[in-house]
């Protein structure tokens, strides 16, 4: 099973990300809970706790880079230190976050005018 996690502190955004992922995967004939699963985390600590126990548990992580109390870029660095084997895609609603070079070449999805843009 392809395991995906979303780390997003805004519940509506987490739901939108989950819906988008489901649409993409289901359009390719993947079935939820059979071929893939999605788990949402509203804060980094539970995600880190889970991944410390099983570093290879995830294949894909959608990670908000502007969390309320923490920095998603720093969290991604911490995951690399822990040898977590998933592919992180850093996300944000803030297009400025990718314009100032804060991501050091990482992939970023940002939402602008209700259209998902790869930045």
Contact map, one row per residue, 1 for C-alpha under 8 A:
11100000000000000000000000000000111110000000000000000000000000000000000000000000000000000000000000000000000000000000000
11110000000000000000000000000000001110000000000000000000011000000000000000000000000000000000000000000000000000000000000
11111000000000000000000000000000000111100000000000000000111100000000000000000000000000000000000000000000000000000000000
01111100000000000000000000000000000111100000000000000000011111000000000000000000000000000000000000000000000000000000000
00111110000000000000000000000000000001111000000000000000010111000000000000000000000000000000000000000000000000000000000
00011111000001001100000000000000000001111000000000000000000011100000000000000000000000000000000000000000000000000000000
00001111100001000000000000000000000000011111001000000000000011110000000000000000000000000000000000000000000000000000000
00000111111011000000000000000000000000011110000000000000000000110010000000000000000000000000000000000000000000000000000
00000011111001000000000000000000000000001110000000000000000000010011000000000000000000000000000000000000000000000000000
00000001111111000000000000000000000000000100000000000000000000000000000000000000000000000000000000000000000000000000000
00000001111111100000000000000000000000000100000000000000000000000000000000000000000000000000000000000000000000000000000
00000000011111110000000000000000000000000000000000000000000000000000000000000000000000000000000000000000000000000000000
00000001011111111000000000000000000000000000000000000000000000000000000000000000000000000000000000000000000000000000000
00000111111111111100000000000000000000010000000000000000000000000000000000000000000000000000000000000000000000000000000
00000000001111111110000000000000000000000000000000000000000000000000000000000000000000000000000000000000000000000000000
00000000000111111111000000000000000000000000000000000000000000000000000000000000000000000000000000000000000000000000000
00000100000011111111100000000000000000000000000000000000000000000000000000000000000000000000000000000000000000000000000
00000100000001111111110000000000000001000000000000000000000000000000000000000000000000000000000000000000000000000000000
00000000000000111111111000000000000000000000000000000000000000000000000000000000000000000000000000000000000000000000000
00000000000000011111111100000000000000000000000000000000000000000000000000000000000000000000000000000000000000000000000
00000000000000001111111110000000000000000000000000000000000000000000000000000000000000000000000000000000000000000000000
00000000000000000111111111000001000000000000000000000000000000000000000000000000000000000000000000000000000000000000000
00000000000000000011111111100000000000000000000000000000000000000000000000000000000000000000000000000000000000000000000
00000000000000000001111111110000000000000000000000000000000000000000000000000000000000000000000000000000000000000000000
00000000000000000000111111111110000000000000000000000000000000000000000000000000000000000000000000000000000000000000000
00000000000000000000011111111111000000000000000000000000000000000000000000000000000000000000000000000000000000000000000
00000000000000000000001111111100000000000000000000000000000000000000000000000000000000000000000000000000000000000000000
00000000000000000000000111111100000000000000000000000000000000000000000000000000000000000000000000000000000000000000000
00000000000000000000000011111110000000000000000000000000000000000000000000000000000000000000000000000000000000000000000
00000000000000000000000011111111011100000000000000000000000000000000000000000000000000000000000000000000000000000000000
00000000000000000000000011001111111100000000000000000000000000000000000000000000000000000000000000000000000000000000000
00000000000000000000010001000111111110000000000000000000000000000000000000000000000000000000000000000000000000000000000
10000000000000000000000000000011111110000000000000000000000000000000000000000000000000000000000000000000000000000000000
10000000000000000000000000000111111110000000000000000000000000000000000000000000000000000000000000000000000000000000000
11000000000000000000000000000111111110000000000000000000000000000000000000000000000000000000000000000000000000000000000
11110000000000000000000000000111111111000000000000000000000000000000000000000000000000000000000000000000000000000000000
11110000000000000000000000000001111111100000000000000000000000000000000000000000000000000000000000000000000000000000000
00111100000000000100000000000000000111110000000000000000000000000000000000000000000000000000000000000000000000000000000
00111100000000000000000000000000000011111000000000000000000000000000000000000000000000000000000000000000000000000000000
00001111000001000000000000000000000001111100000000000000000000000000000000000000000000000000000000000000000000000000000
00001111100000000000000000000000000000111111011000000000000000000000000000000000000000000000000000000000000000000000000
00000011111000000000000000000000000000011111000000000000000000000000000000000000000000000000000000000000000000000000000
00000011100000000000000000000000000000001111111000000000000000000010000000000000000000000000000000000000000000000000000
00000010000000000000000000000000000000001111111100000000000000000000010000100000000000000000000000000000000000000000000
00000000000000000000000000000000000000000011111110000000000000000000000000000000000000000000000000000000000000000000000
00000000000000000000000000000000000000001011111111000000000000000000000000000000000000000000000000000000000000000000000
00000010000000000000000000000000000000001011111111100000000000000000000000000000000000000000000000000000000000000000000
00000000000000000000000000000000000000000001111111110000000000000000000000000010000000000000000000000000000000000000000
00000000000000000000000000000000000000000000111111111000000000000000000000000000000000000000000000000000000000000000000
00000000000000000000000000000000000000000000011111111100000000000000000000000000000000000000000000000000000000000000000
00000000000000000000000000000000000000000000001111111111100000000000000000000000000100000000000000000000000000000000000
00000000000000000000000000000000000000000000000111111110000000000000000000000000010000000000000000000000000000000000000
00000000000000000000000000000000000000000000000011111110000000000000000000000000000000000000000000000000000000000000000
00000000000000000000000000000000000000000000000001111111100000000000000000000000000000000000000000000000000000000000000
00000000000000000000000000000000000000000000000000111111110000000000000000000000011110000000000000000000000000000000000
00000000000000000000000000000000000000000000000000100111111000000000000000000000000111000000000000000000000000000000000
00100000000000000000000000000000000000000000000000100111111000000000000000000000000001000000000000000000000000000000000
01111000000000000000000000000000000000000000000000000011111110000000000000000000000011000000000000000000000000000000000
01110000000000000000000000000000000000000000000000000001111110000000000000000000000011100000000000000000000000000000000
00111000000000000000000000000000000000000000000000000000011111000000000000000000000001111000000000000000000000000000000
00011110000000000000000000000000000000000000000000000000011111100000000000000000000001111100000000000000000000000000000
00011110000000000000000000000000000000000000000000000000000111110000000000000000000000011110000000000000000000000000000
00000111000000000000000000000000000000000000000000000000000011111000000100010000000000011110000000000000000000000000000
00000011100000000000000000000000000000000000000000000000000001111110000100000000000000000111000000000000000000000000000
00000000000000000000000000000000000000000000000000000000000000111110001110000000000000000111000000000000000000000000000
00000000000000000000000000000000000000000000000000000000000000011111011100000000000000000001000000000000000000000000000
00000001100000000000000000000000000000000010000000000000000000011111111100000000000000000000000000000000000000000000000
00000000100000000000000000000000000000000000000000000000000000000111110000000000000000000000000000000000000000000000000
00000000000000000000000000000000000000000000000000000000000000000011111000000000000000000000000000000000000000000000000
00000000000000000000000000000000000000000001000000000000000000000111111101100000000000000000000000000000000000000000000
00000000000000000000000000000000000000000000000000000000000000001110111111100000000000000000000000000000000000000000000
00000000000000000000000000000000000000000000000000000000000000111110011111110000000000000100000000000000000000000000000
00000000000000000000000000000000000000000000000000000000000000001000001111111000000000000100000000000010000000000000000
00000000000000000000000000000000000000000000000000000000000000000000011111111100000000000000000000000000000000000000000
00000000000000000000000000000000000000000001000000000000000000000000011111111110000000000000000000000000000000000000000
00000000000000000000000000000000000000000000000000000000000000100000000111111111000000010000000000000000000000000000000
00000000000000000000000000000000000000000000000000000000000000000000000011111111100000000000000000000000000000000000000
00000000000000000000000000000000000000000000000000000000000000000000000001111111110000000000000000000000000000000000000
00000000000000000000000000000000000000000000000100000000000000000000000000111111111100000000000000000000000000000000000
00000000000000000000000000000000000000000000000000000000000000000000000000011111111110000000000000000000000000000000000
00000000000000000000000000000000000000000000000000000000000000000000000000001111111100000000000000000000000000000000000
00000000000000000000000000000000000000000000000000010010000000000000000000000111111100000000000000000000000000000000000
00000000000000000000000000000000000000000000000000000010000000000000000000000011111110000000000000000000000000000000000
00000000000000000000000000000000000000000000000000100011000000000000000000000011111111000000000000000000000000000000000
00000000000000000000000000000000000000000000000000000011011000000000000000000001001111100000000000000000000000000000000
00000000000000000000000000000000000000000000000000000001111110000000000000000000000111110000000000000000000000000000000
00000000000000000000000000000000000000000000000000000000001110000000000000000000000011111000000000000000000000000000000
00000000000000000000000000000000000000000000000000000000000111100000000000010000000001111100000000000000000000000000000
00000000000000000000000000000000000000000000000000000000000111100000000000000000000000111110000000000000011110000000000
00000000000000000000000000000000000000000000000000000000000011111000000110000000000000011111000000000000011110000000000
00000000000000000000000000000000000000000000000000000000000001111000000000000000000000001111100000000000000111000000000
00000000000000000000000000000000000000000000000000000000000000011100000000000000000000000111111010000000000111100000000
00000000000000000000000000000000000000000000000000000000000000000000000000000000000000000011111000000000000011110000000
00000000000000000000000000000000000000000000000000000000000000000000000000000000000000000001111111000000000001100000000
00000000000000000000000000000000000000000000000000000000000000000000000000000000000000000001111111100000000001110000000
00000000000000000000000000000000000000000000000000000000000000000000000000000000000000000000011111110000000000000000000
00000000000000000000000000000000000000000000000000000000000000000000000000000000000000000001011111111110000000000000000
00000000000000000000000000000000000000000000000000000000000000000000000000000000000000000000011111111110000100000000001
00000000000000000000000000000000000000000000000000000000000000000000000000000000000000000000001111111100000000000000000
00000000000000000000000000000000000000000000000000000000000000000000000000000000000000000000000111111100000000000000000
00000000000000000000000000000000000000000000000000000000000000000000000000000000000000000000000011111111100000000000000
00000000000000000000000000000000000000000000000000000000000000000000000000000000000000000000000011111111000000000000000
00000000000000000000000000000000000000000000000000000000000000000000000010000000000000000000000011001111111100000000000
00000000000000000000000000000000000000000000000000000000000000000000000000000000000000000000000000001111110000000000000
00000000000000000000000000000000000000000000000000000000000000000000000000000000000000000000000000001011111000000000000
00000000000000000000000000000000000000000000000000000000000000000000000000000000000000001100000000000011111100000000000
00000000000000000000000000000000000000000000000000000000000000000000000000000000000000001100000000000010111110000000011
00000000000000000000000000000000000000000000000000000000000000000000000000000000000000001111000001000010011111000000011
00000000000000000000000000000000000000000000000000000000000000000000000000000000000000001111100000000000001111100001111
00000000000000000000000000000000000000000000000000000000000000000000000000000000000000000011111000000000000111110001111
00000000000000000000000000000000000000000000000000000000000000000000000000000000000000000001111000000000000011111111100
00000000000000000000000000000000000000000000000000000000000000000000000000000000000000000000101000000000000001111111100
00000000000000000000000000000000000000000000000000000000000000000000000000000000000000000000000000000000000000111110000
00000000000000000000000000000000000000000000000000000000000000000000000000000000000000000000000000000000000000111111000
00000000000000000000000000000000000000000000000000000000000000000000000000000000000000000000000000000000000000111111100
00000000000000000000000000000000000000000000000000000000000000000000000000000000000000000000000000000000000011110111110
00000000000000000000000000000000000000000000000000000000000000000000000000000000000000000000000000000000000011110011111
00000000000000000000000000000000000000000000000000000000000000000000000000000000000000000000000000000000001111000001111
00000000000000000000000000000000000000000000000000000000000000000000000000000000000000000000000001000000001111000000111
